[in-house]
Amino acid sequence: MSKTADKRYSTWELIKRFSPYLFKYKKMLYFDLFCASMTTLCDIVLPRIMSHLTNTAMYNAADLTVALIMKLALLYAVLRIIDAAAYYYMSSQGHIMGVYIETDMRTDAFEHLERLSDSYYANTKIGQIMGRITSDLFDVTEFAHHCPEEFFIAFIKFIVSFLILCQASIPLTVIIFACLPVMFVVSVKLNHRFRRATKAQRVQIGELNAQVEDSLLGEKVVKAFSAEEVELEKFDAGNQKFKEIKKERYYAMANYAMSTRLFDGLMYVMTIVAGGLFLVYEKITPGDLVAYMLYVTTMIATIRRIVEFAEQFQSGITGFERFIEIMDTPVDIKDAPDAKPLQIKGGNIVFDHVTFEYPDDHNRVLHDLCLDIHPGENLALVGESGGGKTTLSSLIPRFYDTTSGRVLIDGQDVREVTLRSLRDVIGIVQQDVYLFSGTVLENIAYGKRNATREEIIEAAKLAGADEFINELKDGYDSYVGERGVKLSGGQKQRISIARVFLKNPPILLLDEATSALDNESEILIEKSLAKLSQGRTTLTIAHRLTTIRHADRIIVLGKNGIEEEGSHEELLQNNGTYYRLWNGVTAES
């Protein structure tokens, strides 16, 4: 998991980080707040209308006419129409503004995730990431819309109520409002517990998603080992933990709501006692006391609304916090400020005193390695597992950066050229084939976005894939399933090779490119790869030594670096590591 997951963000810091997303739609925001202020008119004016009617009835009964009542009723009716129109805008455009913000944030998160290095994904569960950019951001929509509205409405009601009540009786107003600071302090303290519980719930649902994803993607292994009960026990443990965390969250929410209701009651009690005494000693009129009670009711209703919004607020602010944790994860592999496009001349690759250790566990794989791959050379890397073969090839397209030393392509340090231009000239066929959910055609076209159907078919033919593709139900338009589940390992491998044929790059990295093929397909692919390799710099990683017999040069990589190098025949004559590996292979055969 990223180090940023352990960082604690204050609510104020999160709100400041959220502001740029909100103010991008400031016109919608300002009009939304204007509409919010309009919806408060009825709540503010109604107590004044009732106060006026009560005082008029008690002290100037002759002035209480049908005409006056109808005028006041008409005024309130107009305000209600304004309230309805304003509320419609808030419910529609206000929520749409939240959707825009959610969409912007999800786009930013996805763009950032695409730039993060392999180290991040090696230490982060995909289920956690999915939760952060989907369900976590759903709550941001409501948060983005309601947070400005609710606090703006509360601010208006408190200020207007305070000013109006002060006109009637300053002492009584001070007594009533004295509860609010204490209420604020208690609410903040309880809110911290609520937020911790909310974040713990988010983290656990991500863990649960990751566990479900892991079990479902490995369902064949689960069934093969009759491990359904084991997976159910693992799921149940995570599910029970989620239940306990969610219970804790509701306890925290209940404490928060209970404290607010107690303060509500205290304000009512103080209004009844103090207001009644002020009325006895004629410090306030009956009409003003009615208005007082209505304004206190309005404030308490506002406070309760804020309390109800607190759950939504915490869900939204927690979702945004988890979004920020992604955005604050540093991009280890990125373009240098003065990076220039890579200029390919011949495809010469040089490893200049390269040392590499993985950044998370500091496991050193390569140490002071020097290697010169000549332009157009077909070089093979062999050796025991853990010797650093795949790591070495990963340094060329900058999936990782060297700990020290340099990787040069035609004399240009790969860290000083743009990633786009670097990776555009490299074709990769990896040991673990990944096909995207879609058609065969779409998967091959990944090698060249603007390729014609004819070019795609030609690439498939070169990869030896055309025949089996045409035997599929819908041919090139056949759906391959998630991760290519509908195809065999060999078929997936040939489609991945077809991608590289279509891309037609000057540098090829083949990591066990024929490992999943049968003998007949392997022979076919070897011929195609030999043809593709002509005039191109090719680095082949192989455990099956029979696939690299015809390489221009073979490097034997061990824990101490390069142990041997030469052609197949030369290495056999040396009676060294390669000779031992070869005899082991042929003996097994």
C-alpha positions, 0 to 999 in steps of 0.5 A: 500500500502507498505511504500516503495511505498512512497520512492524516489529512485535516478536514480543512486541508481536504476542503482546500484541496477540493475547492479547485474542483468545486470552483471550476463550476463557479457559475453553477455554484453561485446560482445554486447558492443563490437558489439556496438563499431563496429557499430560506425566505419562507422559513425566515418570513413566516415567524415575522408574519405570525408575530405581526398577526398575533401582535395585531390581534392582541393590541390593534384588533381593528387593524386585523382585516381580511384584506391584511390576512389575504395580503400576508397569505399572498406574500407567503404564497409568492415566496412558496413559488419562489421556494419551489423553483429554487428547490427545483434548480438545486435538485437538478443542476446542483446534483448535475454539478456534483456529477461533473465534479465526480467525473473530473476527479475520476478522470484525474485519478485514472490518469494518475493511476496510469502513470504510476510505476509497477512498484505501486501495483505490486504493493496495492490491491486492485480491489482497493483501487477500484473502490477508490475510483468508483464507490468512494467518488459516488458520495462525492457527488452528494458532498459536492452539491450539498456541502456548500448548500447546507452550510450556506443555508445554515449560515444565513438562517443563524445570522438572520435569526440572530439579528431579528431576535436581537431586535426583540430582546438582546438578553433572551437572544444571548441566553439562547445562542449561548448553547451553540459554542458548547454544542459546536465543541462537542459535535467536533469531538464526536465527529472525529470518531465518526470520520475514523469509523467511516474511513475504516469502513471504506478501507475494509470494503476495499479489502473485501472487494479485493478478496472477492476479486481474487477468489473469483478470478482464481475460481478454477484453482479453487475448484481444482483443489476443492477449496470452496470452504477455505475461500468461504471462510476467508470471505466470512472473516472479512465480511464479519470484520466489515460488519463490526466496523459498520456497527462502530460507525453507526454507534458513532453516528448515534452518539453524534445525533443524540448529543445534538438532540439533547442540545435541541431540547436544552434550547427549547427548555431555555426558550420556554423558561427565559421567554416565559419569565420575560413575558411575565415581566413584560420584557417581550410581547406575546407576538415576539415570543411566538416569533422567538419560538418559531425562529428557535424551531427554525434553527433547531431544524437547521441543526438537525438537518446539519446532523443528518447531513453529517453522515453524508458529509463524512462519507463524501470527505472520506471518499475525497480523502481516499481520492487524494491519497491516490493523487498524492502517490508520487509518480516514480517514472516520468518525463524529465523536465527537458526530455526530448523525443527518442531518435532511433538510428540503429537500435543499439542498447547499452547497459552502462554499469547498471545496478538495480534493487527493488524500491520497496524491499531493496532486493538487489537483482543487478549489480554493476552490469555492463552489456552492449546489444548491437543494432539489429542483433538478436540477443538471448538472455538465459539463466536460472530463475531470479537471475534478473533477466526479466528485470533487465528487459524491464529497464529498457522501456522504463517500467523501472529506473536503474538504481545507478548506472544508465541504459542507453538507446543509440547513445541516448539515456532512456531517462532523458527522452520522453516515455511516449517516444521510448515506448513507441519504438519497443514491442513487448511480448510478455510471459503472462499474456493479458487480453482486454475484454473485447474482440480478437480484432480489438485486441490485435489492434492495440498494437496500432490504433489506426490499423486497417482490418487488412493490416490486422489480418496480415499481422495475425497471419504472420503470428500464426493466428489467422487460422484458429481465429477464422475457426472461431464463431465470429472470426475476428469479431469473436468476443474473447471474454475477460482476460481472454478466458475463452481462448487457450493459452497458446491462442492468447500468446499468438494474439499478443505476438500479432500485436507486436507484428502490427506495431512493427517496432525497431526494438523487440523484447520477447519474454518467453514469447513461445512458452505457451505454444505447442510444438507445431505452433512454436516452429511456426512462430519461430520462423515468423519471429526470425523474419520480424527480427531481421534488421531489428534489435531483439532481446529474447528471454527464454527458459526453453533453450531450444528456442534461442539456438539461432540467436546471434549471441546468448548471454548467461545471466546469474546472481553475479552478473554475466557468467558467459556469452557467445553463440550456442555452439561456442557456449556448448564448447565452454562446458560451463553453465550454459552447457549444464543447462542445455544438457539438463534440457536435453536429458529431460527431453 
